[in-house]
C-alpha cells in the first residue's frame, strides 16, 4: 500500500496521464480523497494543512493484492471533503474505505481520478475533435514585454538600450533559451533580426496589440529575441481573418464562459491569468482558406443537418453554446476534468439559431473586428460597439489612483461606475461582477493600468516603468470593454435557452461521428502548419 498527498493536478492533469496508467496497472484498489474541492487558493478556514498552503490538494491511497492482474485496471473510488479545517479533520478520522459516499472513477488507463462522466456528457464532442490543432499561447518568460500602451514599451526599450551590457543582462532577465547573445529567427511576418540584444542600438519593433488576458488587449514588442517561447506557428497564421479560441484545458473552470475568443494572438495565460491553457486558431493559414477542422467533420455535419456548414458556422455554434456562465454552471462537475465538450445538435433549425447567436458573441469578443454585419447591427469599429450599447463617460478620468481599491466604486441604483475622477454609466451590475474562472475582468483591467498594480508579477526593474497618466485612448478602450461585457451579458439568456434546447433535442454524438469515420481525428490534422520564410512585411494588427 502507498499513500501520497499531492497537488490535485495529479488526479486530472494531462501531464500525469502516465502516472495514472502506472497506478491502475500496478495496483488493484485506489481511493482518492479531494482535500480542497474549493479549488486553488481556497478560503483560509478550509485549508486542511494550514493557512499558508493554498494549493488544491488530494490524498491518493493505492493497494496491490496477492491476486494483482496487470491487464485489469485498478478499481478507483473518489470522494470530496467539504467544510472547515476542523470539519475535514474530523471526517478524515472517521473515514472508511467503503460506503455510499465513494464514487467510482473511470476505467480508462489514463482517465482522470474523478467520478466517471455521465453518458450524455461523454457523447458531447471534445473541442479538440472539432478543432484539432492546438498550441499554447505566447510564453514571454518576462513580464515587461507587455504593457497597456505602446508608449510604455518604447520607454522601457529606450531604458534598456541606455544600459551597459551588464545592466542589460539584469534588466532582460536571461533565461536558458534566451540570453543577450541569442541569435534567433524573426517572427513570421516581421523583418529579419539584425543582431543580438547585446549589440542592439536601434528602435524597437513597432508594438502590436495582443490578447493579454480575457477581454484585455495589451501591447507587445513583436521581437523573438525577447520571448522565451513565441510559438511561431501562431504568428504564421496571424491575419485579419483569424480568430483564436482560448481554453483552460489544464485546470478546472470555476465560473464565467468556458471559452473566450480573440482576433489577436493570445498569451499563455490569456484565459484567466494563471495555469496556462490551449489556443486553437480557426484557420490553419493566414488567408482564411484552410480551416482548423477536418473535411470529414464539416461534410458529416452538412449531411446530418441538411444545410451548408462552413468553418465560420461551426465556430459561431461553439461560441453560442459554451461562451456564457450557464454552460459552466450546468456542467461544473464534468469540467473538473479539464476539457470543454460541445453538444452538437442534429436539428438544423436549432443549429441555425445557435450560429446566429454565436456570430454576435464572436463580434463582441473580438471588439467588432470579426463577423461584421452592419445589417445585423455589427459595425466594424469600437465606436460601433460603444454607440450600440450606450455606455457613456459622464465625467473625464484625469488620473487613476496609484493602487486600486479591492472593490470598485459602483452605485447599483444609478448604475454608475466611478473610476478616479471619472464616471461611466449606465453600467450593469452583471458587468461589474463579470468573471472568467475567478478573474474579475473590470477590476483586473483597471488594476493593470495603475502605477502600482496589485498582485502583479515583476521580473525586472523595467516593470516599474508603468502607465504615467490616463488619456483619451484609455477612456475609449474602457468604454469599448464596458460595451463588450454589456453585450455579452445581454446575450446570456438567449445562450442559456439555446443550450437547454440543444441538450433536450437530438444530438450528433461521439458514437455517430465514430461510426461515420469522422473520429478518431487523424494525427495529421493536429499538426501545426509547415514553417514559411520569416522576414516578410508585418500583417495587420487586428
C-alpha positions as CSV (number, residue, x, y, z in Angstrom):
1,X,0.0,0.0,0.0
2,X,1.2,3.5,-0.8
3,X,-0.2,6.9,0.0
4,X,0.6,10.4,-1.3
5,X,-0.5,13.9,-0.6
6,X,-0.3,15.6,-4.0
7,X,-1.5,18.7,-5.9
8,X,-4.9,17.8,-7.4
9,X,-3.5,18.3,-10.9
10,X,-2.1,14.7,-10.4
11,X,-5.7,13.3,-10.4
12,X,-6.8,15.1,-13.6
13,X,-4.0,16.9,-15.4
14,X,-2.8,15.8,-18.8
15,X,0.8,15.8,-17.6
16,X,0.1,12.9,-15.2
17,X,-1.6,10.5,-17.5
18,X,1.4,8.2,-17.4
19,X,1.4,8.1,-13.6
20,X,-2.4,7.3,-13.6
21,X,-1.8,4.5,-16.0
22,X,1.1,3.1,-13.9
23,X,-1.0,3.1,-10.8
24,X,-4.0,1.5,-12.5
25,X,-1.8,-1.2,-13.9
26,X,0.4,-1.8,-10.9
27,X,-2.4,-1.7,-8.2
28,X,-5.8,-3.2,-7.7
29,X,-7.6,-0.7,-5.5
30,X,-7.4,3.0,-5.2
31,X,-9.0,5.8,-3.1
32,X,-8.9,9.5,-3.9
33,X,-9.7,12.0,-1.2
34,X,-10.1,15.5,-2.5
35,X,-9.0,17.8,0.4
36,X,-9.8,21.1,-1.3
37,X,-12.7,20.8,-3.7
38,X,-13.0,24.6,-3.3
39,X,-10.1,24.9,-5.8
40,X,-6.8,26.7,-5.7
41,X,-6.4,29.5,-3.1
42,X,-9.5,28.3,-1.2
43,X,-10.8,30.3,1.8
44,X,-8.2,30.1,4.6
45,X,-10.6,28.4,7.0
46,X,-11.0,25.4,4.7
47,X,-7.2,24.8,4.3
48,X,-6.5,21.4,5.9
49,X,-2.7,21.8,6.0
50,X,-2.6,25.3,7.3
51,X,-3.3,28.9,6.2
52,X,-0.2,29.1,4.0
53,X,-1.0,26.0,1.9
54,X,-3.2,27.4,-0.8
55,X,-2.8,24.7,-3.4
56,X,-5.6,22.3,-4.3
57,X,-4.6,19.0,-2.7
58,X,-5.6,15.4,-2.8
59,X,-4.7,12.2,-0.9
60,X,-4.0,9.2,-3.1
61,X,-4.1,5.7,-1.5
62,X,-3.3,2.7,-3.7
63,X,-3.1,-1.0,-2.8
64,X,-1.9,-4.1,-4.6
65,X,-3.2,-7.5,-3.5
66,X,-1.7,-11.0,-3.8
67,X,-4.0,-11.5,-6.8
68,X,-2.9,-8.5,-8.8
69,X,-3.8,-8.6,-12.5
70,X,-1.8,-6.0,-14.6
71,X,-4.2,-6.5,-17.6
72,X,-7.1,-5.2,-15.5
73,X,-7.2,-1.5,-14.3
74,X,-7.4,-0.9,-10.6
75,X,-10.8,-0.1,-9.1
76,X,-10.5,3.6,-8.1
77,X,-13.0,5.5,-5.9
78,X,-13.3,9.2,-5.1
79,X,-14.8,11.5,-2.5
80,X,-14.6,15.1,-1.6
81,X,-14.1,16.7,1.9
82,X,-16.1,19.9,2.4
83,X,-16.2,22.3,5.3
84,X,-13.8,24.0,7.6
85,X,-10.3,22.6,8.5
86,X,-11.8,21.1,11.7
87,X,-14.7,19.5,9.9
88,X,-12.4,18.0,7.3
89,X,-10.1,16.7,10.1
90,X,-13.0,15.0,11.8
91,X,-14.3,13.5,8.6
92,X,-10.8,12.0,7.9
93,X,-10.6,10.5,11.3
94,X,-13.9,8.6,10.8
95,X,-13.4,7.7,7.1
96,X,-13.6,4.1,6.0
97,X,-12.9,2.6,2.6
98,X,-16.5,1.5,2.0
99,X,-19.8,3.3,1.9
100,X,-22.1,5.3,-0.4
101,X,-20.0,8.4,-0.2
102,X,-17.4,7.0,-2.5
103,X,-17.9,7.4,-6.3
104,X,-16.4,5.1,-9.0
105,X,-13.9,6.7,-11.3
106,X,-13.5,6.0,-15.0
107,X,-11.7,2.8,-16.0
108,X,-9.6,4.0,-19.0
109,X,-5.9,3.5,-18.3
110,X,-5.2,7.3,-18.4
111,X,-8.6,8.6,-17.3
112,X,-8.7,11.1,-14.5
113,X,-9.2,10.0,-10.9
114,X,-12.6,11.7,-10.9
115,X,-16.1,10.3,-10.9
116,X,-16.9,8.8,-14.3
117,X,-18.7,11.1,-16.7
118,X,-22.3,10.5,-17.2
119,X,-23.3,9.1,-20.7
120,X,-24.7,12.3,-22.1
121,X,-21.5,14.3,-21.3
122,X,-19.3,11.6,-22.8
123,X,-21.3,11.8,-26.0
124,X,-20.6,15.5,-26.4
125,X,-17.8,16.4,-28.8
126,X,-14.4,17.4,-27.4
127,X,-13.3,20.8,-28.6
128,X,-10.1,19.1,-29.8
129,X,-12.2,16.8,-32.1
130,X,-13.8,19.9,-33.7
131,X,-10.6,22.0,-33.9
132,X,-7.7,19.5,-33.8
133,X,-4.6,21.8,-34.0
134,X,-3.8,23.1,-30.5
135,X,-0.9,25.3,-29.4
136,X,0.0,27.0,-26.2
137,X,-0.1,30.8,-26.2
138,X,2.9,33.2,-26.2
139,X,5.2,32.4,-23.4
140,X,7.3,35.6,-22.8
141,X,9.3,34.5,-19.8
142,X,9.4,38.1,-18.6
143,X,6.5,40.5,-17.9
144,X,8.0,43.8,-19.0
145,X,7.5,43.0,-22.7
146,X,3.7,43.6,-22.2
147,X,2.2,47.0,-21.4
148,X,-1.2,48.7,-21.6
149,X,0.2,51.2,-24.1
150,X,2.8,51.2,-26.9
151,X,4.5,54.2,-25.5
152,X,5.3,52.5,-22.2
153,X,7.0,49.7,-24.2
154,X,9.0,52.3,-26.2
155,X,10.1,53.9,-22.9
156,X,11.2,50.6,-21.5
157,X,13.1,49.8,-24.7
158,X,15.0,53.1,-24.6
159,X,15.9,52.5,-20.9
160,X,17.2,49.0,-21.9
161,X,19.3,50.5,-24.7
162,X,20.8,53.1,-22.4
163,X,22.1,50.5,-20.0
164,X,25.5,48.8,-20.1
165,X,25.9,45.2,-21.2
166,X,25.9,44.0,-17.6
167,X,22.9,46.2,-16.7
168,X,21.1,45.0,-19.8
169,X,21.6,41.4,-18.6
170,X,20.0,42.3,-15.3
171,X,17.1,44.2,-17.0
172,X,16.5,41.5,-19.5
173,X,16.4,38.6,-17.0
174,X,18.2,35.9,-19.1
175,X,16.6,32.5,-19.4
176,X,18.1,29.2,-20.5
177,X,16.8,29.7,-24.1
178,X,17.1,33.5,-24.3
179,X,20.2,35.5,-23.5
180,X,21.6,38.8,-24.7
181,X,23.7,36.9,-27.2
182,X,20.9,34.6,-28.5
183,X,20.6,34.6,-32.3
184,X,17.0,33.7,-33.3
185,X,14.8,33.9,-36.4
186,X,12.4,36.7,-36.8
187,X,8.8,36.1,-36.0
188,X,6.8,35.1,-39.1
189,X,5.5,38.2,-40.9
190,X,8.2,40.5,-39.4
191,X,11.5,41.9,-40.6
192,X,14.7,39.9,-40.0
193,X,16.5,40.4,-36.7
194,X,19.8,42.3,-37.5
195,X,21.8,41.4,-34.4
196,X,21.7,40.1,-30.8
197,X,20.3,42.2,-28.0
198,X,23.8,42.8,-26.6
199,X,24.6,44.6,-29.9
200,X,21.3,46.3,-30.4
201,X,21.2,50.1,-30.7
202,X,18.2,50.8,-32.8
203,X,14.5,51.4,-32.1
204,X,12.3,48.6,-31.0
205,X,9.9,46.8,-33.4
206,X,6.6,48.7,-33.6
207,X,4.5,47.3,-30.8
208,X,1.3,45.5,-31.7
209,X,-1.8,44.6,-29.7
210,X,-2.2,41.0,-28.4
211,X,-4.7,39.2,-26.3
212,X,-3.1,39.5,-22.9
213,X,-6.0,38.3,-20.7
214,X,-9.7,37.6,-21.4
215,X,-11.1,40.9,-22.9
216,X,-7.9,42.7,-22.1
217,X,-5.8,43.7,-25.1
218,X,-2.3,44.9,-24.3
219,X,0.8,45.8,-26.3
220,X,3.8,43.6,-27.1
221,X,7.1,44.3,-28.8
222,X,7.0,41.6,-31.6
223,X,10.6,40.6,-31.2
224,X,11.5,36.9,-31.0
225,X,14.7,37.8,-29.0
226,X,12.5,38.9,-26.1
227,X,10.2,35.9,-25.9
228,X,11.0,32.6,-24.2
229,X,8.7,30.7,-26.5
230,X,7.0,32.8,-29.1
231,X,5.0,29.9,-30.7
232,X,5.9,30.8,-34.4
233,X,3.0,28.8,-35.9
234,X,0.5,31.2,-34.2
235,X,2.3,34.1,-35.7
236,X,2.4,32.4,-39.1
237,X,-1.4,32.2,-39.3
238,X,-2.0,35.7,-37.9
239,X,-4.3,37.7,-40.2
240,X,-7.4,39.9,-40.1
241,X,-9.4,36.7,-40.8
242,X,-8.0,34.7,-37.8
243,X,-9.8,34.0,-34.6
244,X,-8.0,32.3,-31.7
245,X,-10.0,30.2,-29.2
246,X,-8.6,30.1,-25.7
247,X,-9.5,27.1,-23.5
248,X,-8.4,26.4,-19.9
249,X,-7.6,22.8,-20.5
250,X,-5.1,22.4,-17.8
251,X,-7.3,23.2,-14.8
252,X,-11.0,23.2,-14.0
253,X,-13.1,26.2,-14.8
254,X,-14.7,27.9,-11.8
255,X,-17.2,30.3,-13.4
256,X,-18.0,32.5,-16.4
257,X,-17.7,31.5,-20.0
258,X,-16.0,28.2,-20.8
259,X,-14.2,29.6,-23.9
260,X,-13.0,33.1,-24.9
261,X,-12.1,34.3,-28.3
262,X,-9.9,36.9,-29.8
263,X,-8.7,38.2,-33.2
264,X,-5.3,38.8,-31.5
265,X,-2.6,36.3,-30.7
266,X,-3.1,35.2,-27.1
267,X,-0.7,35.0,-24.2
268,X,-0.1,31.6,-22.4
269,X,-2.3,32.8,-19.6
270,X,-4.9,34.6,-21.7
271,X,-7.9,32.7,-20.3
272,X,-7.8,33.7,-16.7
273,X,-4.3,34.8,-15.8
274,X,-2.7,31.6,-14.5
275,X,-2.4,27.9,-15.2
276,X,-1.7,28.1,-18.9
277,X,-4.2,26.7,-21.4
278,X,-4.7,25.8,-25.0
279,X,-5.1,28.0,-28.1
280,X,-6.9,26.8,-31.2
281,X,-6.9,29.0,-34.3
282,X,-9.9,28.9,-36.6
283,X,-7.7,28.9,-39.6
284,X,-4.6,26.8,-40.4
285,X,-3.2,29.5,-42.8
286,X,-3.1,33.3,-43.0
287,X,-5.5,33.5,-45.9
288,X,-8.6,32.1,-44.1
289,X,-8.9,29.3,-46.6
290,X,-7.7,26.2,-44.7
291,X,-9.9,25.6,-41.6
292,X,-8.6,24.0,-38.4
293,X,-11.3,21.4,-38.9
294,X,-11.3,18.2,-40.8
295,X,-13.1,17.9,-44.1
296,X,-14.8,14.8,-42.8
297,X,-16.3,16.7,-39.8
298,X,-17.6,19.6,-41.9
299,X,-19.1,17.2,-44.5
300,X,-20.7,15.0,-41.9
301,X,-22.3,18.0,-40.2
302,X,-23.6,19.2,-43.6
303,X,-25.1,15.8,-44.4
304,X,-26.7,15.3,-41.0
305,X,-28.1,18.9,-40.8
306,X,-29.1,19.1,-44.5
307,X,-27.8,22.6,-44.8
308,X,-24.5,24.2,-45.8
309,X,-22.0,24.2,-42.9
310,X,-18.8,26.3,-43.0
311,X,-15.9,26.6,-40.5
312,X,-17.2,30.0,-39.6
313,X,-20.6,28.5,-38.8
314,X,-19.0,25.8,-36.6
315,X,-17.0,28.4,-34.6
316,X,-20.1,30.5,-34.1
317,X,-22.1,27.5,-32.9
318,X,-19.3,26.7,-30.4
319,X,-19.3,30.3,-29.1
320,X,-23.1,30.3,-28.7
321,X,-23.1,27.0,-26.7
322,X,-20.0,27.5,-24.5
323,X,-19.2,31.2,-24.0
324,X,-21.6,32.0,-21.2
325,X,-21.8,31.2,-17.4
326,X,-24.8,28.9,-17.7
327,X,-22.7,26.3,-19.6
328,X,-20.1,26.3,-16.8
329,X,-22.8,26.1,-14.1
330,X,-24.6,23.3,-15.8
331,X,-21.5,21.2,-16.5
332,X,-19.4,22.3,-13.5
333,X,-18.9,18.8,-12.1
334,X,-17.8,17.5,-15.5
335,X,-15.5,20.5,-16.1
336,X,-13.4,19.4,-13.1
337,X,-11.8,17.2,-15.7
338,X,-10.3,19.9,-17.9
339,X,-11.5,19.9,-21.5
340,X,-14.6,21.6,-23.0
341,X,-17.2,19.4,-24.7
342,X,-19.7,20.7,-27.2
343,X,-23.2,19.2,-27.6
344,X,-23.8,19.1,-31.4
345,X,-27.5,19.4,-32.3
346,X,-28.9,17.3,-35.1
347,X,-31.8,19.9,-35.5
348,X,-31.0,22.2,-38.4
349,X,-33.3,25.0,-37.0
350,X,-31.5,24.9,-33.6
351,X,-28.2,24.9,-35.4
352,X,-29.1,28.0,-37.4
353,X,-30.4,29.7,-34.3
354,X,-27.2,29.0,-32.4
355,X,-25.0,30.1,-35.3
356,X,-26.9,33.5,-35.4
357,X,-26.3,33.9,-31.6
358,X,-22.6,32.9,-31.9
359,X,-21.9,35.4,-34.6
360,X,-22.9,38.1,-32.2
361,X,-20.7,36.6,-29.4
362,X,-17.7,36.5,-31.7
363,X,-18.2,40.0,-32.8
364,X,-18.2,41.1,-29.2
365,X,-15.2,39.0,-28.1
366,X,-13.1,40.4,-31.0
367,X,-14.1,44.0,-30.3
368,X,-16.0,44.4,-33.5
369,X,-13.3,43.2,-35.9
370,X,-14.8,39.8,-36.9
371,X,-18.2,38.6,-38.0
372,X,-19.1,42.2,-39.0
373,X,-22.6,42.7,-40.4
374,X,-23.9,46.2,-40.4
375,X,-27.4,45.0,-41.3
376,X,-27.4,43.0,-38.0
377,X,-26.1,46.0,-36.1
378,X,-22.5,44.7,-36.0
379,X,-20.3,47.6,-37.3
380,X,-16.6,47.3,-38.0
381,X,-15.2,49.5,-35.2
382,X,-15.1,50.0,-31.5
383,X,-17.2,53.1,-32.0
384,X,-19.9,51.0,-33.4
385,X,-19.8,48.8,-30.2
386,X,-19.9,51.9,-27.9
387,X,-22.8,53.5,-29.8
388,X,-24.8,50.4,-29.9
389,X,-24.8,49.7,-26.1
390,X,-25.0,53.3,-24.9
391,X,-22.3,53.3,-22.2
392,X,-21.0,56.9,-21.7
393,X,-18.2,58.7,-19.9
394,X,-20.1,61.2,-17.9
395,X,-17.1,62.8,-16.3
396,X,-13.5,62.6,-17.5
397,X,-10.9,60.4,-15.8
398,X,-7.9,62.7,-15.0
399,X,-5.9,60.0,-13.2
400,X,-6.1,56.6,-11.6
401,X,-5.0,56.1,-8.0
402,X,-1.6,54.6,-7.6
403,X,-3.2,51.5,-6.2
404,X,-6.8,50.3,-7.0
405,X,-9.1,49.6,-4.1
406,X,-10.1,46.0,-3.6
407,X,-13.6,46.8,-4.7
408,X,-14.8,49.1,-7.5
409,X,-16.7,52.3,-6.6
410,X,-20.1,51.4,-8.0
411,X,-23.6,52.7,-7.4
412,X,-26.0,49.9,-8.4
413,X,-29.2,52.0,-8.2
414,X,-27.7,54.7,-10.5
415,X,-25.7,52.1,-12.5
416,X,-22.8,54.4,-12.2
417,X,-19.1,53.3,-12.0
418,X,-16.6,55.8,-10.6
419,X,-13.0,55.5,-11.8
420,X,-10.7,58.0,-10.2
421,X,-12.3,61.4,-11.0
422,X,-14.4,59.9,-13.8
423,X,-17.8,58.3,-14.0
424,X,-19.3,55.8,-16.5
425,X,-23.0,54.9,-17.0
426,X,-25.1,53.0,-17.5
427,X,-23.1,50.0,-16.2
428,X,-25.0,46.9,-15.2
429,X,-24.3,45.0,-12.0
430,X,-23.6,41.9,-14.1
431,X,-20.8,43.8,-15.9
432,X,-19.2,44.8,-12.6
433,X,-19.4,41.1,-11.5
434,X,-18.2,39.6,-14.8
435,X,-15.6,37.0,-14.2
436,X,-13.7,34.4,-16.2
437,X,-12.8,31.4,-13.9
438,X,-12.4,33.7,-10.9
439,X,-10.7,36.6,-12.7
440,X,-12.6,39.9,-12.2
441,X,-12.4,41.4,-15.7
442,X,-13.1,45.1,-14.9
443,X,-11.1,45.2,-11.7
444,X,-8.1,43.5,-13.3
445,X,-8.2,45.7,-16.4
446,X,-8.1,48.9,-14.3
447,X,-5.6,47.4,-11.8
448,X,-3.1,46.8,-14.7
449,X,-3.3,50.4,-15.7
450,X,-2.3,51.8,-12.3
451,X,1.3,52.8,-11.5
452,X,1.4,50.3,-8.6
453,X,-0.8,47.4,-9.7
454,X,-1.8,44.8,-7.0
455,X,-0.9,41.1,-7.4
456,X,1.3,41.9,-10.4
457,X,4.2,39.6,-11.0
458,X,7.5,41.6,-11.5
459,X,10.5,40.2,-13.4
460,X,12.7,43.3,-13.9
461,X,13.0,46.9,-12.9
462,X,11.7,47.7,-16.4
463,X,8.3,46.6,-15.0
464,X,8.4,49.8,-12.8
465,X,8.0,51.9,-15.9
466,X,4.2,51.9,-16.0
467,X,1.3,54.0,-17.3
468,X,2.0,57.5,-16.2
469,X,-1.4,59.1,-16.8
470,X,-4.9,58.4,-18.0
471,X,-5.6,59.6,-21.5
472,X,-8.3,59.7,-24.1
473,X,-7.2,56.4,-25.7
474,X,-7.7,54.7,-22.4
475,X,-11.1,56.2,-22.0
476,X,-12.1,54.9,-25.4
477,X,-10.6,51.4,-24.6
478,X,-12.5,51.3,-21.3
479,X,-15.8,52.3,-23.0
480,X,-15.2,49.5,-25.5
481,X,-14.6,47.0,-22.7
482,X,-17.8,48.1,-20.9
483,X,-19.7,47.8,-24.1
484,X,-18.3,44.3,-24.9
485,X,-19.2,43.0,-21.5
486,X,-22.7,44.7,-21.7
487,X,-23.3,42.9,-25.0
488,X,-22.2,39.6,-23.6
489,X,-24.5,39.9,-20.6
490,X,-27.4,40.8,-22.8
491,X,-26.9,37.6,-24.8
492,X,-26.7,35.3,-21.8
493,X,-30.5,34.5,-21.7
494,X,-30.5,33.5,-25.4
495,X,-27.4,31.4,-24.9
496,X,-28.9,29.7,-21.9
497,X,-32.1,28.9,-23.8
498,X,-30.4,27.5,-26.9
499,X,-28.1,25.3,-24.8
500,X,-31.2,23.9,-22.9
501,X,-33.0,23.3,-26.2
502,X,-29.9,21.6,-27.8
503,X,-29.4,19.3,-24.8
504,X,-33.1,18.3,-24.8
505,X,-33.1,17.6,-28.6
506,X,-31.5,15.1,-30.9
507,X,-27.7,15.2,-30.9
508,X,-24.9,14.2,-33.1
509,X,-22.9,12.2,-30.6
510,X,-19.4,10.7,-30.4
511,X,-20.7,7.2,-31.4
512,X,-22.3,8.7,-34.5
513,X,-19.1,10.5,-35.5
514,X,-17.0,7.4,-34.9
515,X,-19.4,5.2,-37.0
516,X,-19.2,7.8,-39.8
517,X,-15.4,7.6,-39.7
518,X,-15.0,11.2,-38.6
519,X,-13.4,10.0,-35.3
520,X,-10.7,9.5,-34.3
521,X,-9.3,12.6,-35.7
522,X,-6.2,11.9,-37.9
523,X,-2.9,12.8,-36.3
524,X,-2.0,14.9,-39.3
525,X,-4.9,17.3,-38.5
526,X,-3.3,18.0,-35.1
527,X,0.0,19.3,-36.6
528,X,0.8,23.0,-37.0
529,X,1.3,24.5,-40.4
530,X,4.7,24.0,-42.1
531,X,7.1,26.8,-41.4
532,X,7.3,29.6,-44.0
533,X,10.1,32.0,-44.6
534,X,10.4,34.7,-42.0
535,X,11.1,38.3,-42.6
536,X,8.2,39.4,-44.7
537,X,6.2,42.5,-44.1
538,X,4.0,42.6,-40.9
539,X,0.4,41.5,-41.2
540,X,-2.4,43.8,-39.9
541,X,-2.6,44.2,-36.2
542,X,-6.2,43.0,-35.7
